[in-house]
Amino acid sequence: LALHPMALAFVGDAVQSLYTRTRVTVGSNQKTGALHHEVIKVVKAVSQAAEAEKLLPLFDEDEQDIFRRARNCKEMSEYRRASGFEAVLGYLYLVGNTQRLEQFLSVCFEDNINN
């Protein structure tokens, strides 16, 4: 996929946000402010960087390459890992690998919402 790693990260952030917003909203009676608070537990650099470290051993060769390229963009270290993780999510979404995407998004959701 011939997109700049930060473009993949841009898409990946949106994909993770939509996934998380959907998971916290469906079946909930909470107000939007409370829902937003739940979403930011997952879709923030600190959480994304931690999940990247946890899931990195599960990345295949293409995913590792995308993570590495996005991570090397000029940003602060925690944000670099978060951007790398977002880029992998964006890549998986754009190539249509929904099973793999769901696997990673589900782990992130469960790790951060239940804390």
Contacts in CASP RR format, 6 or more apart in sequence:
PFRMAT RR
TARGET T0000
AUTHOR 0000-0000-0000
METHOD contacts of the structure
MODEL  1
LALHPMALAFVGDAVQSLYTRTRVTVGSNQKTGALHHEVIKVVKAVSQAA
EAEKLLPLFDEDEQDIFRRARNCKEMSEYRRASGFEAVLGYLYLVGNTQR
LEQFLSVCFEDNINN
1 8 0 8 1.000
1 91 0 8 1.000
1 94 0 8 1.000
1 95 0 8 1.000
3 94 0 8 1.000
5 66 0 8 1.000
5 69 0 8 1.000
5 70 0 8 1.000
5 72 0 8 1.000
5 73 0 8 1.000
5 83 0 8 1.000
5 84 0 8 1.000
5 87 0 8 1.000
6 70 0 8 1.000
6 73 0 8 1.000
6 83 0 8 1.000
6 87 0 8 1.000
8 66 0 8 1.000
8 70 0 8 1.000
8 86 0 8 1.000
8 87 0 8 1.000
8 88 0 8 1.000
8 90 0 8 1.000
8 91 0 8 1.000
8 94 0 8 1.000
9 70 0 8 1.000
9 83 0 8 1.000
9 84 0 8 1.000
9 86 0 8 1.000
9 87 0 8 1.000
9 90 0 8 1.000
10 86 0 8 1.000
11 89 0 8 1.000
11 90 0 8 1.000
11 93 0 8 1.000
11 94 0 8 1.000
12 86 0 8 1.000
12 87 0 8 1.000
12 89 0 8 1.000
12 90 0 8 1.000
12 93 0 8 1.000
13 43 0 8 1.000
13 86 0 8 1.000
13 89 0 8 1.000
15 89 0 8 1.000
15 90 0 8 1.000
15 93 0 8 1.000
15 101 0 8 1.000
15 105 0 8 1.000
16 42 0 8 1.000
16 43 0 8 1.000
16 48 0 8 1.000
16 86 0 8 1.000
16 89 0 8 1.000
16 105 0 8 1.000
16 108 0 8 1.000
17 39 0 8 1.000
17 43 0 8 1.000
19 105 0 8 1.000
19 109 0 8 1.000
20 38 0 8 1.000
20 39 0 8 1.000
20 42 0 8 1.000
20 43 0 8 1.000
20 105 0 8 1.000
20 108 0 8 1.000
20 109 0 8 1.000
21 35 0 8 1.000
21 39 0 8 1.000
23 109 0 8 1.000
23 113 0 8 1.000
24 30 0 8 1.000
24 35 0 8 1.000
24 38 0 8 1.000
24 39 0 8 1.000
24 113 0 8 1.000
25 35 0 8 1.000
28 35 0 8 1.000
30 38 0 8 1.000
38 113 0 8 1.000
41 47 0 8 1.000
41 112 0 8 1.000
41 113 0 8 1.000
41 115 0 8 1.000
42 108 0 8 1.000
42 109 0 8 1.000
42 112 0 8 1.000
42 113 0 8 1.000
44 82 0 8 1.000
45 78 0 8 1.000
45 79 0 8 1.000
45 82 0 8 1.000
46 78 0 8 1.000
46 82 0 8 1.000
47 108 0 8 1.000
47 111 0 8 1.000
47 112 0 8 1.000
48 81 0 8 1.000
48 82 0 8 1.000
48 85 0 8 1.000
48 86 0 8 1.000
48 108 0 8 1.000
49 78 0 8 1.000
49 79 0 8 1.000
49 81 0 8 1.000
49 82 0 8 1.000
49 85 0 8 1.000
50 111 0 8 1.000
51 85 0 8 1.000
51 104 0 8 1.000
51 107 0 8 1.000
51 108 0 8 1.000
51 111 0 8 1.000
51 112 0 8 1.000
52 67 0 8 1.000
52 81 0 8 1.000
52 82 0 8 1.000
52 84 0 8 1.000
52 85 0 8 1.000
53 81 0 8 1.000
54 107 0 8 1.000
54 111 0 8 1.000
55 85 0 8 1.000
55 104 0 8 1.000
55 107 0 8 1.000
56 64 0 8 1.000
56 67 0 8 1.000
58 104 0 8 1.000
59 67 0 8 1.000
59 88 0 8 1.000
62 91 0 8 1.000
63 88 0 8 1.000
63 91 0 8 1.000
63 92 0 8 1.000
66 84 0 8 1.000
66 87 0 8 1.000
66 88 0 8 1.000
66 91 0 8 1.000
67 84 0 8 1.000
67 85 0 8 1.000
67 87 0 8 1.000
67 88 0 8 1.000
68 84 0 8 1.000
69 87 0 8 1.000
70 80 0 8 1.000
70 83 0 8 1.000
70 84 0 8 1.000
70 86 0 8 1.000
70 87 0 8 1.000
70 88 0 8 1.000
71 80 0 8 1.000
71 81 0 8 1.000
71 83 0 8 1.000
71 84 0 8 1.000
72 80 0 8 1.000
73 80 0 8 1.000
73 83 0 8 1.000
75 83 0 8 1.000
88 104 0 8 1.000
89 101 0 8 1.000
89 104 0 8 1.000
89 105 0 8 1.000
92 98 0 8 1.000
92 100 0 8 1.000
92 101 0 8 1.000
92 104 0 8 1.000
93 101 0 8 1.000
END
